Amino acid sequence: MSPPVYGRITNYRSGNSTQYPHECLIQFNHEDLVSRAGELIGQKVFWKSKNKEFIGKISGFHGKNDILKVKFKKGLPGQAIGTLVNLIL
């Protein structure tokens, strides 16, 4: 069994005048994942607070800095920014 893989929520996806709380930007620091980030599209991501659990799906790239977009069914609270998420392989 492989060790758990963690990523950090950097921010919500946003435009000039809008913010999308259902979509978050996540950066993974593992060198293996950075090189094969395209293979991660469609994988699930897990974030847990004290009372609730949120599961999202990696939907694509965000720019060229190895940051990935993740869509959640329910929007994440603001306290989630800067915390760790677990990649479900």
Backbone as a ProteinNet text record, in pm:
[ID]
protein_1_A
[PRIMARY]
MSPPVYGRITNYRSGNSTQYPHECLIQFNHEDLVSRAGELIGQKVFWKSKNKEFIGKISGFHGKNDILKVKFKKGLPGQAIGTLVNLIL
[TERTIARY]
83.7	0	87.8	57.5	139	104.2	199.8	172	72.5	1.1	-96.9	-27.6	-96.1	-43.5	-127	-59.4	-127.7	-99.7	-196.9	-182	-236.6	-205.6	-249.4	-346.1	-457.6	-554.2	-496.9	-474.5	-414.8	-519.4	-630.2	-732.2	-853.2	-958.9	-1071.1	-1034.6	-1100.2	-1082.8	-1163.8	-1104.2	-1174.4	-1141.3	-1229.1	-1210.3	-1194.4	-1213.4	-1198.1	-1305.1	-1426.8	-1534.4	-1614.7	-1570.3	-1643.3	-1549.5	-1609.6	-1535.1	-1617.9	-1553.3	-1622	-1590	-1676.8	-1645.2	-1654.1	-1712.3	-1718.8	-1590.6	-1504	-1379.7	-1261.7	-1168.9	-1050.2	-925.5	-820	-689.7	-601.7	-545.1	-466.3	-328.5	-226.7	-89.1	-33.3	18.3	81.6	231.6	301.3	444.7	527.8	466.3	541.5	599.2	725.7	791.1	731.4	690.5	629.3	498.3	420.3	290.2	303.3	404	422.2	453.4	533.5	571.1	456.8	368.2	257.6	122.2	114.1	-8.3	-123.9	-96.9	-202.7	-275.9	-207.7	-270.6	-363.8	-353.8	-436	-575.7	-600.4	-731.7	-835	-938.8	-1042.3	-1028.4	-914.3	-894.8	-973.1	-999.4	-1077	-986.1	-1035.6	-964.3	-1056.7	-999.7	-1077.6	-1031.8	-1127.4	-1099	-1196.9	-1149.2	-1235.2	-1220.1	-1335.2	-1335.9	-1382.8	-1413.9	-1458.8	-1592.6	-1683.7	-1819.7	-1853.2	-1785.4	-1823.8	-1704.9	-1737.7	-1637.1	-1673.7	-1574.8	-1596.1	-1510.3	-1572.8	-1499.9	-1514.7	-1402.3	-1402.4	-1330.3	-1336.1	-1273.7	-1182.6	-1062.8	-968	-1020.1	-1036.1	-1098.6	-1001.5	-884.9	-791.9	-679	-600	-486.5	-530.5	-449.2	-466.8	-331.2	-311.6	-184.6	-76.3	48.1	161.8	245.2	192.2	268.2	233.2	185.3	151	44.2	-47.3	-162.2	-282.5	-362.8	-476.8	-607.2	-711.5	-845.1	-920.6	-992.6	-1073.7	-1214.8	-1314.6	-1454.8	-1515.9	-1586.5	-1659.6	-1808.1	-1892.2	-2037.2	-2088.5	-2039.9	-2072.7	-1948.1	-1966	-1851.5	-1780.1	-1648.6	-1569.2	-1577.4	-1569.8	-1568	-1434	-1430.2	-1308	-1194.3	-1225.5	-1121.7	-1041.3	-1089.6	-1019.8	-896.4	-890.4	-775.4	-650.5	-548.4	-421.1	-410.5	-516.7	-512.9	-478.7	-458.2	-418.4	-539.6	-529.7	-627.5	-554.6	-630.5	-574.1	-616.4	-522.1	-550.7	-583.9	-700.5	-742.7	-697.7	-602.3	-549.8	-618.4
-117.9	0	123.7	217.4	338.1	437	522.1	621.9	725.9	790.5	890.9	1009.8	1066.5	1180.5	1302.4	1409.4	1530.2	1645.8	1734.8	1858.5	1972.7	2094.4	2211.2	2294.1	2334.1	2420.9	2561.3	2616.5	2749.3	2859.6	2837.9	2941.8	2885	2964.3	2932.3	2974.1	2912.5	2959.4	3086.5	3189	3316.5	3385.5	3477.3	3561.1	3705.1	3797.7	3938.9	3986.9	3938.8	3986.9	3873.8	3750.5	3637.5	3545.7	3467.6	3367.5	3240.1	3127.2	2999.4	2915.3	2915.9	2840.8	2689.6	2643.4	2499.8	2447.1	2537.3	2495.5	2552.9	2465.9	2507.3	2475.2	2548.6	2525.6	2455	2342.3	2260	2236.5	2249.3	2227.7	2106.7	2011.4	1892.5	1912.6	1871.2	1894.4	1771.8	1656.7	1536.3	1547.4	1516.2	1526.6	1428.3	1311.6	1214.1	1266.4	1333.7	1383.5	1504.1	1587.2	1705	1662.9	1558.1	1515.2	1443.8	1379.9	1308.8	1365.6	1497.2	1563.7	1539.4	1519.4	1492.8	1362.4	1266.4	1138.7	1147.8	1254.7	1269.8	1322.1	1369.3	1424.4	1312.1	1336.5	1237.6	1168.2	1185.3	1125.2	1203.4	1140.1	1203.6	1260.1	1367.6	1438.5	1444.7	1431.9	1425.3	1534.2	1615.1	1716.1	1697.8	1700.8	1677.1	1789.5	1840.3	1935.9	1862	1934.6	1869.8	1799.7	1861.6	1809	1747.9	1788.6	1746.4	1691.4	1614.7	1562.8	1607.3	1649.3	1693.6	1609.2	1559.5	1482.5	1554.9	1579.3	1647.9	1565.9	1615.4	1546.2	1643.4	1598.6	1681.9	1699.3	1825.9	1851.9	1902.5	1949.8	1996.2	2077.9	2136.1	2219.4	2362.2	2434.4	2578.2	2641.3	2687.5	2747.5	2642.7	2687.7	2599.3	2575.6	2607.8	2594	2468.2	2365.3	2237.3	2252.6	2344.3	2360.5	2301.3	2223.4	2154.5	2212.3	2211.3	2254.2	2133	2151.7	2044.9	2097.6	2021.6	2058.8	1979.5	2050.6	1989.8	2010	1916.6	1932.3	2047	2057.2	2169	2253.8	2382.3	2471.1	2452.6	2465.3	2453.9	2583.2	2575.3	2697.4	2768.9	2893	2972.2	2920	2847.7	2792.2	2683.9	2634.3	2527.2	2577.4	2705.7	2759.9	2749.6	2687.8	2669.3	2536.7	2457.2	2328.3	2216.6	2097.8	1984	1903.2	1846.6	1752.2	1621.6	1514	1380.9	1334.6	1290	1236	1089.3	1048.3	909.9	840.9	750.4	680	549.5
0	0	0	-86.3	-99.2	11.8	49.5	154.1	103.4	193	149.2	82.6	-14	-89	-52.2	-14.3	28.8	-65.4	-76.4	-150.6	-67.2	-105.2	-29.6	-112.8	-52.6	-119	-118.9	-236.8	-244.5	-249.3	-321.4	-333.1	-405.8	-410.4	-497.2	-639.4	-737.8	-875.2	-890.1	-949.2	-958.8	-1089.7	-1126.5	-1243.5	-1200.1	-1294.1	-1259.8	-1163	-1178.9	-1092.4	-1029.3	-1041.2	-985.1	-908.3	-820	-745.2	-745.3	-766.7	-776	-652.3	-550.3	-428.2	-446.6	-556.7	-582.9	-646.7	-690.9	-755.7	-679	-641.8	-567.9	-648.1	-619.9	-681.7	-579.5	-620.7	-529.4	-589.4	-503.8	-547.2	-472.8	-549.7	-493	-497.1	-392.7	-382.4	-414.8	-434.4	-465.8	-606.7	-621.9	-752.5	-852.9	-806.1	-895.7	-952.5	-870.1	-914.7	-1006.7	-982.7	-1067.4	-1210.1	-1226.1	-1360.7	-1432.4	-1358.6	-1422.6	-1380.8	-1372.7	-1328.2	-1423.9	-1551.5	-1647.6	-1622	-1561	-1530.2	-1409.8	-1332.8	-1212.3	-1241.7	-1362.6	-1395.2	-1384.3	-1307.6	-1282.6	-1147.6	-1079.8	-947.9	-842.7	-730.3	-624.2	-516.5	-453.4	-348.7	-227.5	-107.7	15.5	110.8	162.1	264.1	377.4	500.2	615.3	715.5	761.8	871.8	996.5	1101	1224.2	1205.6	1129.8	1119	984.3	878.6	744.3	667.9	563.9	471.9	331.5	255.9	119.1	26.5	-80.8	-180.7	-313.3	-378.8	-507	-611.6	-733.8	-846.2	-919.7	-953.7	-1027	-1168.7	-1210.9	-1340.7	-1446.4	-1409.4	-1511.1	-1452.1	-1541.7	-1502.6	-1478.6	-1403.7	-1388.6	-1415.7	-1535.5	-1572.7	-1594.9	-1583.7	-1608.7	-1483.5	-1367.3	-1243.8	-1166.5	-1233.2	-1171.1	-1063.2	-1083.8	-995.8	-1068	-994.9	-1053.7	-1001.1	-1085.8	-1046	-994.6	-883.8	-825.3	-806.9	-854.5	-839.1	-724.3	-637.6	-527.8	-552.1	-504.3	-520.2	-435.1	-312.3	-225.2	-210.8	-197.2	-184.3	-51.8	-54.9	66.5	146.1	278.2	358.2	343.8	383.3	372.3	457.2	564.4	650.6	580.9	467.7	396.8	323.4	294.6	219	304.8	249.1	318.2	390.1	391.2	460.8	362.2	413.6	332.7	288.9	169.2	118.1	89.2	89.6	65.7	-73.4	-153.1	-284.6	-270.9	-324.2	-317.8	-446.1	-434.1	-552	-572.5
[MASK]
+++++++++++++++++++++++++++++++++++++++++++++++++++++++++++++++++++++++++++++++++++++++++

